[in-house]
């Protein structure tokens, strides 16, 4: 980057500066640029950071949401129940592992990585939490459809919100997945709007949901086990058990 190789120098008498600008003494200090020839940093190859693809419409909605909630207090955020679903791979292979070896050593034990066909499979969980307590974590057998999701809302979200916020002041957060926007689900929320409300989030805004951090905590907690799971059933049981063991301060510090 330009900032890495140039710097403004306040001394026009610097030898390197003179070699760059000539012998003229009528040079403004603000315009003297000193190139860090000996300290120049070489850029390294990096993977691009993955971010949500935002259109101008998305940006306007994000800004509107930020303005609406910029003055919220901690007490107000404590009334929000956050939810999301995530997929966990049995064999955690994301393509970012790198090894260094000499020619002919590519099959050495330290340069190989075991794998199973199809990555060993995956487990999808849906979960929710609020400042007060962790909510239920549900294993989703198939792709989350509107029928599956409305069953989760009726059987788990409803009693959770009713118990934690009996006065009806609770807010249930969900993203803009197609199954979350189904007409039958909106009708269900309308019928129960006196018990809790739905917190509307702008599209393509996973960074606004603190449960994303809990997914990372859960994944690291499972990967750190001395005895890793060997099949999907063990993996699912370990994920559900580990979710319940996330310390209270971990999710409270997110709000």
trRosetta pair geometry for C-beta under 8 A, 3 or more apart (Angstrom, degrees):
i j d omega theta_ij theta_ji phi_ij phi_ji
1 4 4.8 96 62 -1 78 105
1 5 7.6 176 88 1 44 89
1 43 7.7 107 -22 -81 66 115
2 5 6.4 -79 -151 45 35 93
2 6 5.8 -22 175 26 77 113
3 6 7.3 -74 -119 55 21 76
4 36 7.6 -96 150 52 54 133
4 40 7.3 87 133 -153 94 58
4 41 4.7 -77 175 41 130 117
5 35 6.1 -2 159 -151 84 81
5 36 5.7 -137 -150 47 44 92
5 40 5.3 28 -115 -125 95 93
5 41 7.4 -128 -67 33 78 75
6 33 5.2 -16 -163 -171 115 110
6 34 7.1 139 -157 72 61 45
6 35 5.8 -35 -99 -100 71 61
6 36 7.3 -147 -79 2 22 85
7 33 7.4 135 66 -157 31 64
7 34 5.4 -32 68 65 82 95
7 36 6.5 57 1 -41 110 105
8 30 6.9 -16 -155 -154 132 45
8 32 6.8 99 -159 77 66 70
8 33 6.5 -48 -98 -103 52 57
8 34 7.4 93 -167 16 8 89
9 12 7.8 137 108 -76 103 37
9 14 5.5 -53 163 3 150 152
9 17 5.6 -129 78 -75 148 130
9 29 7.9 -115 101 -165 56 77
9 32 4.9 -76 63 115 90 114
9 33 7.2 121 9 -147 93 11
9 34 4.0 75 -38 -25 127 123
10 29 5.4 24 -149 -174 55 123
10 32 7.8 157 -90 60 12 127
11 14 4.9 104 95 -39 103 94
11 17 7.1 179 97 8 71 154
11 29 7.8 27 -52 -132 14 104
11 32 7.8 -118 72 102 35 160
12 17 6.0 -141 -151 125 41 143
12 18 7.7 88 163 -71 66 77
12 21 7.8 -67 -151 61 90 148
12 25 7.1 108 131 -148 140 59
12 27 5.4 150 -129 73 131 109
12 29 6.3 -104 -44 -96 98 70
12 32 5.7 -151 -98 -74 72 151
13 17 7.4 61 69 62 14 126
13 18 7.2 5 -158 -49 32 114
14 17 3.9 81 68 5 100 112
14 18 6.8 -172 86 -12 51 81
14 32 7.7 126 34 164 118 138
14 34 6.3 -20 103 -100 158 126
15 18 5.8 -55 -149 34 31 110
15 19 6.5 27 155 -18 65 105
16 19 5.7 -55 -151 35 35 111
16 20 6.4 30 152 -18 66 108
16 34 5.8 79 97 -144 121 92
16 35 7.1 -133 163 50 126 74
16 37 7.3 -162 -139 5 135 117
17 20 5.8 -63 -152 37 32 108
17 21 6.0 -9 167 12 71 113
17 32 5.2 12 -147 -170 127 120
17 34 5.7 -52 -74 -88 89 90
18 21 6.6 -73 -131 53 25 84
18 22 7.3 -76 -175 96 58 15
18 23 6.7 37 -166 -98 99 48
20 33 7.0 -111 134 76 154 78
20 34 7.6 -173 9 -110 152 45
20 35 6.9 144 -89 4 143 105
21 24 6.5 -91 140 51 96 97
21 27 5.5 47 156 -103 151 161
21 32 6.6 -70 -35 -121 149 82
24 27 5.7 107 105 -42 100 101
27 31 6.4 -122 -179 75 85 108
27 32 6.1 88 138 -72 122 96
28 31 4.6 72 71 10 98 106
28 32 7.4 -154 94 -24 53 81
29 32 5.9 -47 -156 10 38 115
35 40 7.8 -1 167 -75 88 109
36 39 4.2 -59 174 64 115 95
36 40 5.5 155 103 -68 87 61
37 40 6.2 -21 -153 -29 23 112
47 96 7.0 -77 -11 -111 158 101
51 54 7.9 -47 134 -9 103 101
52 58 7.7 -145 129 167 119 152
52 204 4.1 143 175 177 134 99
52 205 7.0 -81 7 -76 172 31
52 206 6.5 157 -61 18 123 93
52 207 7.4 -121 -7 -9 120 103
53 204 6.7 -97 64 -142 54 148
54 58 4.1 -135 -153 90 80 134
54 59 5.5 93 156 -56 123 81
54 62 7.3 -22 -141 -17 137 140
54 204 5.8 -179 -90 110 73 141
55 58 4.9 104 48 3 67 100
55 59 7.3 -128 98 -4 38 87
56 59 5.6 -52 -148 35 35 113
56 60 6.5 36 155 -20 66 102
57 60 5.8 -53 -151 34 32 110
57 61 6.5 28 153 -15 65 107
58 61 5.8 -61 -151 40 31 109
58 62 6.2 34 152 -22 67 106
58 202 6.7 117 -159 159 67 114
58 203 5.8 -92 -115 79 96 95
58 204 5.2 -14 -143 52 140 125
58 205 8.0 179 -171 -53 102 89
59 62 5.6 -52 -147 34 32 114
59 63 6.4 31 155 -18 64 105
60 63 5.8 -55 -150 37 31 110
60 64 6.3 33 152 -20 65 106
61 64 5.5 -51 -145 36 34 114
61 65 6.3 36 154 -19 65 104
61 202 3.9 149 129 -134 106 117
61 203 6.7 46 85 26 153 80
62 65 5.8 -55 -149 36 30 111
62 66 6.4 31 152 -20 64 106
62 202 4.9 -153 -78 83 56 165
62 205 6.2 161 -104 -92 99 123
63 66 5.6 -53 -147 35 32 113
63 67 6.4 32 155 -18 65 104
64 67 5.9 -55 -149 36 30 109
64 68 6.4 30 153 -21 64 107
64 202 7.4 130 60 -79 93 126
65 68 5.7 -56 -148 34 31 112
65 69 6.4 -4 164 8 66 112
65 200 8.0 -134 -108 107 110 84
65 201 6.9 55 -134 -148 152 48
65 202 4.7 -118 -21 -28 143 112
65 205 7.5 -16 61 -105 162 171
65 208 7.6 -14 127 -121 142 162
66 69 6.6 -78 -144 52 25 88
66 70 5.9 49 159 -62 67 98
67 70 5.8 -28 -135 -9 28 119
69 72 4.8 -19 -167 -14 75 124
72 76 4.4 -117 -166 79 95 138
72 77 5.9 103 136 -49 124 88
73 76 5.0 104 55 3 71 99
73 77 7.4 -139 100 0 41 86
74 77 5.7 -57 -149 40 37 108
74 78 6.4 48 150 -32 67 102
74 255 7.0 109 -149 135 83 94
75 78 5.5 -46 -152 23 33 119
75 79 7.5 33 152 -21 58 100
76 79 6.1 -57 -167 24 38 111
76 80 7.9 40 141 -26 63 99
77 80 5.7 -45 -162 15 50 117
77 131 7.0 97 117 -48 80 130
77 255 5.0 173 130 -172 124 107
78 130 7.1 79 -177 167 51 100
78 131 4.1 -64 -132 33 75 150
78 132 7.1 83 -176 -41 95 82
78 255 6.7 117 -82 141 59 149
79 130 7.7 -20 -170 -160 13 130
79 165 6.6 83 -153 -100 87 133
79 169 5.6 -70 -148 128 139 95
79 170 5.5 -151 -180 -116 84 48
79 171 5.7 75 120 11 90 93
80 130 6.4 173 91 -127 44 95
80 131 7.9 73 54 -18 70 95
80 170 7.7 140 -101 -167 23 68
80 171 4.7 -31 -106 75 69 108
80 172 7.9 154 -159 -92 61 15
80 173 5.6 36 -178 -28 106 117
80 199 5.9 15 -132 -37 108 158
80 255 7.9 173 56 -126 107 128
81 128 5.4 32 165 171 101 119
81 129 7.1 -175 -155 95 70 20
81 130 4.4 -54 -99 -64 67 110
81 135 6.6 70 -161 -50 112 143
81 157 7.6 147 113 -147 144 86
81 160 6.7 124 -143 125 157 120
81 161 6.3 -114 2 -88 154 89
81 164 7.2 122 -73 69 122 151
81 170 6.2 22 -12 -179 109 116
81 171 7.0 179 20 86 70 52
81 172 5.2 -20 64 -112 107 62
81 173 6.5 -170 85 18 50 80
81 196 8.0 -6 20 -171 124 149
82 128 6.3 170 86 -152 43 70
82 129 5.9 -17 58 61 91 70
82 130 6.9 146 9 -87 73 54
82 173 4.9 -14 -112 60 55 127
82 209 5.8 145 -163 -160 119 85
82 210 5.8 -125 -64 53 177 85
82 211 4.6 -174 128 -35 118 109
83 126 7.1 20 -176 180 100 90
83 127 7.0 -167 -140 99 67 38
83 128 3.9 -25 -92 -95 89 98
83 135 7.6 -44 -92 65 89 150
83 157 7.2 -24 -74 -100 154 115
83 172 7.0 8 -3 -175 125 86
83 173 6.2 170 22 83 77 70
83 174 5.4 -18 69 -93 114 74
83 211 6.8 41 -135 -24 7 165
84 126 7.4 -154 109 -143 29 65
84 127 7.2 -13 61 58 63 71
84 128 8.0 133 12 -88 52 60
84 174 7.9 160 -78 -137 54 57
84 175 6.5 54 -109 -15 89 116
84 206 7.9 86 -128 -138 144 91
84 209 5.8 104 -54 150 135 150
84 211 4.7 170 20 90 118 135
84 212 6.9 3 57 -65 171 66
84 215 7.4 -72 94 -47 126 125
85 124 6.1 26 174 177 110 99
85 125 6.5 -176 -149 95 69 42
85 126 4.2 -33 -93 -93 95 77
85 127 7.7 130 -100 11 48 61
85 140 6.4 9 -145 -4 133 148
85 144 5.8 174 -2 -39 173 151
86 124 7.1 -177 93 -147 32 64
86 125 6.0 -10 58 59 77 85
86 215 4.5 118 -47 -128 173 137
87 122 5.2 21 -180 163 100 135
87 123 7.4 157 -155 81 57 36
87 124 4.8 -28 -99 -95 73 83
88 122 6.2 160 80 -162 42 82
88 123 5.1 -18 61 62 97 87
88 124 7.6 172 17 -85 70 32
88 125 7.0 20 -4 1 113 105
88 218 7.8 -90 -84 115 139 111
88 219 6.3 -169 -123 -102 110 94
88 222 7.5 46 -172 53 146 159
88 235 7.3 -169 108 163 117 115
88 239 6.1 167 44 -101 160 142
89 92 5.5 136 81 -94 107 48
89 93 6.9 -103 130 29 152 66
89 119 5.5 -61 -156 159 116 126
89 120 7.1 95 175 64 80 100
89 121 7.9 155 -150 97 59 35
89 122 5.1 -43 -99 -101 52 95
90 116 7.5 -22 92 43 121 138
90 119 6.9 136 49 138 86 78
90 120 3.7 -114 80 117 122 118
90 121 5.2 41 -6 67 130 74
90 122 6.5 -132 -14 -87 78 40
90 123 7.3 91 -62 -11 81 94
90 229 6.9 -100 -146 92 92 109
90 231 7.8 -33 -138 -167 145 18
90 232 6.1 -82 -74 -89 133 68
90 235 5.1 -88 -110 -79 89 163
91 114 7.9 -120 -136 106 133 81
91 115 6.1 125 152 -135 160 63
91 116 5.8 168 -24 24 144 98
91 119 5.3 -150 56 -173 104 65
91 120 4.2 113 -10 12 103 133
92 219 7.5 115 -105 -175 135 110
92 223 6.2 -15 -6 -100 156 123
93 97 7.5 -63 -140 1 72 122
93 113 7.4 132 -109 136 113 138
93 115 6.5 17 -54 -111 156 109
93 119 6.3 -138 39 -127 115 98
94 97 7.9 116 57 -20 70 82
97 113 6.4 86 98 -65 157 155
99 110 7.0 158 -148 135 133 77
99 111 4.8 163 130 -129 154 70
101 105 3.9 -144 178 91 115 112
101 106 5.9 159 85 -81 147 48
101 108 6.3 173 -132 29 136 124
101 110 7.9 156 -87 91 112 94
101 111 4.7 8 -56 -98 145 144
102 105 4.9 70 57 3 72 128
105 108 4.5 -10 -174 -18 83 126
105 111 6.0 121 136 -13 84 156
106 111 5.7 -133 -155 130 33 140
107 111 6.9 -25 -9 78 3 113
107 112 6.3 27 -149 -58 46 123
108 111 4.6 68 59 15 86 111
108 112 7.3 -176 78 -13 40 92
109 112 6.5 -70 -145 32 27 104
115 119 7.2 -48 -165 -107 97 44
115 120 7.8 -131 -171 -31 58 98
116 119 6.6 35 72 149 85 10
116 120 3.9 85 57 -71 134 81
116 121 8.0 -36 100 -1 134 73
117 120 7.8 115 62 -62 43 44
118 121 6.5 42 112 -62 110 55
119 122 7.1 16 104 -50 123 92
120 232 7.7 168 152 -65 80 84
121 232 4.8 -49 103 -76 143 122
121 235 8.0 164 92 42 105 152
122 232 7.9 10 59 -121 11 111
123 139 6.7 -53 -171 -137 101 100
123 232 6.2 155 -65 -161 100 89
123 235 5.5 -172 -20 116 137 110
123 236 4.8 -178 -128 -87 144 81
123 239 6.0 -174 103 6 144 156
124 139 7.3 107 80 -163 59 57
124 140 4.4 -54 103 64 109 104
124 144 7.4 -139 146 -39 141 97
125 137 5.4 -7 -172 -176 123 99
125 138 6.7 141 -161 72 66 43
125 139 6.1 -42 -102 -99 70 50
125 140 6.8 168 -109 7 16 89
125 239 6.1 -146 -52 143 141 133
125 240 7.5 179 -114 -78 129 73
125 243 7.4 -169 -179 -66 157 145
126 137 7.4 162 84 -158 43 51
126 138 4.7 -17 62 61 93 100
126 140 5.5 76 -16 -42 102 117
126 144 6.8 104 -65 -98 127 135
126 152 6.0 -13 99 -146 152 158
127 134 7.8 -25 178 -175 117 94
127 135 6.4 148 179 80 71 92
127 136 6.8 -145 -134 105 67 45
127 137 4.0 -12 -97 -107 111 75
127 138 6.9 176 -76 17 55 66
127 211 6.9 176 88 -162 96 131
127 214 7.6 -113 96 110 136 133
127 243 6.3 -141 -111 -153 151 142
128 135 3.7 -20 85 65 83 149
128 136 6.8 23 39 50 90 64
128 156 7.6 148 21 134 125 112
128 157 6.7 89 -11 -103 164 83
128 160 6.7 118 86 117 133 168
128 172 8.0 -23 -145 -146 144 90
128 211 7.5 -62 -126 -95 38 147
129 133 7.2 -134 -151 109 77 42
129 134 4.8 -35 -112 -127 109 53
129 135 5.1 -147 -81 8 43 87
129 211 6.4 148 32 -100 103 101
129 214 6.7 114 15 -52 147 169
129 251 5.4 -73 148 -168 149 153
130 133 6.6 21 59 48 84 57
130 135 6.9 71 -4 -42 79 106
130 164 6.3 115 45 172 150 162
130 170 7.8 -62 -100 -142 156 111
131 251 7.6 -170 -122 126 37 93
131 252 5.8 73 -157 -121 75 75
131 255 5.1 -82 -90 46 104 160
132 164 5.9 166 56 -144 146 117
133 164 7.2 -147 36 -99 111 123
133 248 7.9 -41 -112 -119 50 99
134 137 7.9 -18 162 -36 112 97
134 243 6.9 164 174 157 143 84
134 244 6.8 178 91 -120 147 46
134 246 6.2 120 -79 60 144 111
134 251 6.5 136 -78 8 85 161
135 156 7.5 101 166 163 110 104
135 160 5.2 33 -135 -143 113 151
136 156 4.8 -101 52 -156 143 123
136 160 6.8 -126 1 -69 98 131
137 239 7.5 -143 148 133 144 89
137 240 5.6 -177 92 -127 122 70
137 243 4.2 29 -28 119 158 169
137 244 7.5 -120 14 -48 122 75
138 152 5.9 -161 54 -124 168 113
138 156 6.3 -113 -52 -42 132 168
139 236 5.6 37 -111 -161 139 120
139 240 6.8 -53 -49 -67 104 121
140 143 7.8 24 147 -151 121 8
140 144 5.5 -34 -158 -75 153 87
140 148 6.7 85 -141 159 101 142
142 145 7.3 -1 102 -13 110 103
142 148 7.1 -163 66 -61 93 155
144 148 5.6 -131 -148 85 55 128
144 149 5.6 68 176 -63 100 101
144 177 7.2 23 92 142 125 152
144 179 5.4 -142 127 39 90 163
145 148 4.8 94 51 11 75 101
145 149 6.7 -146 92 -6 36 91
145 179 5.7 177 -177 -109 22 130
146 149 5.7 -57 -140 41 29 110
146 150 6.2 28 162 -20 66 106
146 178 7.8 -78 -60 125 99 79
146 179 4.5 -159 -74 -145 59 79
146 182 3.7 75 -129 -51 134 163
146 184 6.4 102 157 52 125 113
146 185 6.2 -124 -157 -32 96 115
147 150 6.2 -54 -144 34 26 105
147 151 6.7 28 153 -18 59 106
148 151 5.8 -61 -159 34 32 113
148 152 6.6 32 148 -20 67 104
148 179 7.5 -19 59 -166 88 149
149 152 5.4 -50 -151 33 38 113
149 153 6.4 38 151 -19 68 103
149 179 4.6 131 -6 147 148 120
149 180 6.7 -114 170 -79 157 57
149 182 7.6 141 67 15 127 129
149 185 6.7 -15 105 -93 112 139
150 153 5.4 -47 -145 36 37 114
150 154 6.2 32 156 -15 67 107
150 182 7.4 -81 -51 72 113 135
150 184 6.3 -41 -77 114 155 108
150 185 5.2 -137 -86 -92 100 87
150 188 6.1 143 -145 -12 107 160
151 154 6.0 -57 -142 42 29 106
151 155 5.8 6 166 -1 67 118
152 155 6.4 -67 -131 49 21 95
152 156 5.4 -34 -173 33 63 118
152 157 6.6 63 133 -16 73 101
153 156 7.3 -63 -103 55 10 76
153 157 4.4 -30 -143 34 53 131
153 158 6.5 74 153 -32 61 90
153 185 6.9 110 10 -142 161 100
153 188 6.7 107 107 115 138 144
154 157 7.5 17 -22 47 16 90
154 158 5.6 6 -149 -6 33 134
154 188 7.1 -85 -70 -166 98 143
155 158 7.3 71 1 34 8 105
155 159 7.5 -22 168 4 33 113
156 159 6.8 -65 -146 42 21 97
156 160 6.2 20 160 -18 61 116
157 160 5.7 -66 -149 40 28 113
157 161 6.1 19 162 -13 68 110
157 172 6.1 59 -172 -135 122 144
158 161 6.2 -61 -145 39 24 103
158 162 6.1 22 159 -19 63 114
158 192 6.8 -80 -119 -153 105 164
158 195 7.4 29 -149 118 80 149
159 162 5.5 -57 -139 41 32 114
159 163 6.1 31 161 -20 67 108
160 163 6.1 -61 -150 36 25 106
160 164 6.2 4 163 -2 64 114
161 164 6.2 -62 -134 48 28 98
161 165 5.6 -34 -175 43 68 107
161 170 4.8 -169 -154 90 94 151
161 172 6.0 -53 -81 -65 139 113
161 195 6.5 98 115 139 117 99
161 196 4.2 -55 171 -34 142 156
162 165 7.4 -68 -110 64 12 66
162 166 6.6 48 177 -100 54 62
162 195 6.1 -27 -90 -172 85 123
162 196 7.8 -109 -63 -25 55 115
163 166 7.2 -5 -149 -61 16 88
164 170 6.3 87 94 -88 100 142
165 168 6.6 138 138 -62 100 6
165 169 5.4 -132 -165 58 116 67
165 170 3.1 -179 21 -37 165 111
165 196 6.1 94 81 -93 133 107
168 194 5.9 -45 -134 160 145 53
168 195 5.4 -112 -112 -142 90 22
168 196 6.3 -145 -150 -68 56 47
170 196 4.3 -32 79 -122 97 112
170 197 7.5 175 95 31 52 66
171 196 6.8 -180 -89 -176 19 94
171 197 5.4 -26 -112 75 70 89
171 198 7.3 88 -164 -159 71 10
171 199 4.3 66 165 -52 115 107
172 196 5.5 76 -21 135 104 128
172 197 7.2 -174 22 93 77 37
172 198 5.4 -40 70 -109 91 59
172 199 6.5 -168 78 7 33 85
173 198 7.7 123 -97 -168 27 61
173 199 4.3 -31 -89 61 76 122
173 201 6.3 64 -159 -39 97 121
173 209 6.9 173 136 -117 133 96
174 177 7.7 -83 162 27 99 95
174 180 4.8 -173 140 -146 128 137
174 198 6.8 -40 23 -155 103 105
174 199 7.9 139 15 60 56 76
174 201 7.6 -154 82 15 36 117
175 180 6.4 144 76 17 55 164
175 201 6.1 -57 -117 69 51 135
175 205 7.7 -172 -131 62 95 75
175 206 7.1 1 -107 -90 141 71
175 209 6.8 -55 -68 -51 103 148
176 180 6.4 -139 -142 73 19 126
176 181 6.4 27 -162 -47 66 122
176 201 6.9 -132 -36 80 92 91
176 203 4.8 -53 38 -106 162 77
176 204 7.9 -46 45 -25 129 47
177 180 4.6 90 60 2 80 107
177 181 7.3 -171 89 -4 42 90
178 181 6.0 -72 -150 42 34 102
178 182 7.3 63 151 -57 65 80
179 182 5.9 -12 -159 -26 41 115
179 185 7.5 93 159 -29 59 152
180 185 6.7 -123 -163 111 33 160
181 185 7.3 139 132 64 4 125
181 186 7.2 17 -166 -50 45 111
182 185 4.5 86 67 6 91 107
182 186 7.1 -160 93 -8 46 85
183 186 5.7 -55 -148 36 34 111
183 187 6.4 36 153 -20 66 105
184 187 5.7 -51 -150 35 32 114
184 188 6.7 37 149 -22 62 102
185 188 5.5 -49 -151 31 37 113
185 189 6.6 36 151 -17 66 102
186 189 5.7 -52 -149 37 35 111
186 190 6.4 39 151 -23 65 104
187 190 5.6 -51 -148 33 33 115
187 191 6.6 35 153 -21 63 103
188 191 5.8 -55 -154 32 33 112
188 192 6.6 0 157 7 65 111
189 192 6.2 -77 -146 53 31 91
189 193 6.4 61 153 -68 68 84
189 198 5.4 -7 -157 -32 144 129
190 193 5.8 -17 -146 -25 33 117
192 195 4.7 -42 180 34 88 118
192 196 6.9 0 136 41 101 73
193 196 7.7 -94 -142 77 35 34
193 197 6.1 45 -152 -98 80 70
201 205 5.6 -143 163 69 106 127
201 208 6.1 172 -151 89 119 136
201 209 7.3 5 -127 -63 164 98
202 205 4.8 82 75 -26 86 141
202 208 7.6 91 43 3 89 157
205 208 4.4 5 152 9 108 120
205 209 7.5 117 117 -20 78 88
206 209 5.8 -59 -161 30 50 111
206 212 5.7 99 164 -76 95 142
207 212 7.3 -65 -109 36 33 160
209 212 5.4 100 89 -20 89 98
210 213 5.6 -37 -174 23 64 112
210 214 7.2 63 136 -16 74 98
210 251 7.6 116 132 -155 121 74
210 254 3.9 122 -172 156 134 126
210 255 6.4 -98 -13 -68 170 70
211 214 5.0 -48 -156 34 54 116
211 215 6.6 63 145 -26 72 92
212 215 5.7 -44 -155 25 37 114
212 216 7.0 35 148 -15 62 101
213 216 5.7 -53 -157 35 39 112
213 217 6.5 41 146 -20 68 104
213 254 5.6 -179 59 -112 141 129
214 217 5.3 -48 -145 37 40 115
214 218 6.1 43 153 -22 68 103
214 246 6.5 23 -149 -143 101 165
214 250 7.4 109 -108 132 84 111
214 251 6.0 20 -86 -97 122 101
214 254 7.4 -62 -47 -44 92 161
215 218 5.7 -53 -148 36 30 113
215 219 6.3 31 154 -20 64 106
216 219 5.8 -52 -145 35 31 111
216 220 6.4 27 157 -14 64 107
217 220 6.1 -60 -148 40 28 107
217 221 6.2 31 154 -24 64 110
217 246 6.1 80 120 -126 132 117
217 250 6.0 111 -143 176 164 138
218 221 5.6 -56 -147 34 29 114
218 222 6.5 24 157 -15 64 106
218 239 6.6 56 169 -151 118 79
218 242 5.8 123 -149 115 79 115
218 243 5.9 8 -117 -87 126 72
218 246 6.9 -52 -77 -70 81 122
219 222 6.0 -59 -151 37 29 106
219 223 6.3 24 155 -16 66 111
220 223 5.7 -57 -141 40 32 110
220 224 6.2 32 159 -25 65 110
221 224 6.1 -59 -150 31 26 111
221 225 7.9 49 148 -44 55 85
221 242 4.8 154 111 -170 126 128
221 245 7.4 170 177 85 149 110
221 246 7.4 -119 -39 -87 162 79
222 225 6.1 -28 -171 -12 41 114
222 229 7.7 -27 -176 -3 108 113
222 235 7.7 65 -174 -153 138 73
222 238 5.6 106 -131 132 105 115
222 239 6.1 -10 -82 -88 144 67
222 242 5.4 -117 -68 -12 84 170
223 228 7.7 7 -139 -110 44 108
225 228 5.9 136 81 -87 105 49
225 229 7.8 54 72 -26 150 73
225 238 6.9 -57 -41 -160 161 138
229 232 8.0 87 142 -99 129 12
229 234 3.8 174 -146 111 103 105
229 235 4.0 169 102 -72 156 65
229 237 7.9 153 -110 53 134 87
229 238 5.3 -135 -54 0 127 143
230 234 6.1 41 40 43 62 149
231 234 5.2 91 57 14 73 102
231 235 6.9 -135 101 -8 36 95
232 235 5.3 -56 -143 39 34 116
232 236 6.1 37 158 -22 68 103
233 236 5.9 -51 -147 34 29 110
233 237 6.5 27 155 -15 62 107
234 237 5.8 -56 -147 39 31 110
234 238 6.1 31 155 -20 66 109
235 238 5.8 -57 -147 37 28 111
235 239 6.4 30 154 -21 63 106
236 239 5.8 -55 -149 34 30 112
236 240 6.4 24 157 -14 65 107
237 240 6.0 -58 -148 39 30 107
237 241 6.2 26 156 -16 66 110
238 241 5.8 -56 -143 41 29 109
238 242 5.9 28 159 -19 65 111
239 242 5.9 -58 -142 39 25 109
239 243 6.4 35 155 -29 62 102
240 243 5.8 -46 -151 24 30 116
240 244 7.2 25 154 -13 59 103
241 244 6.1 -61 -161 35 35 107
241 245 6.6 22 148 -14 67 114
242 245 5.5 -65 -148 41 38 110
242 246 7.3 64 152 -48 65 79
243 246 6.3 -28 -166 -12 37 110
246 250 5.3 -106 173 67 93 141
246 251 6.3 69 130 -31 125 108
247 250 4.6 106 68 -12 83 105
248 251 6.9 -71 -160 43 36 90
248 252 5.9 27 154 -15 73 119
249 252 5.6 -62 -135 46 33 111
249 253 5.8 39 165 -28 69 108
250 253 6.4 -60 -154 29 18 108
250 254 7.6 22 146 -26 53 103
251 254 5.6 -43 -160 16 45 119
251 255 7.8 30 153 -12 65 101
252 255 6.5 -66 -164 34 41 102
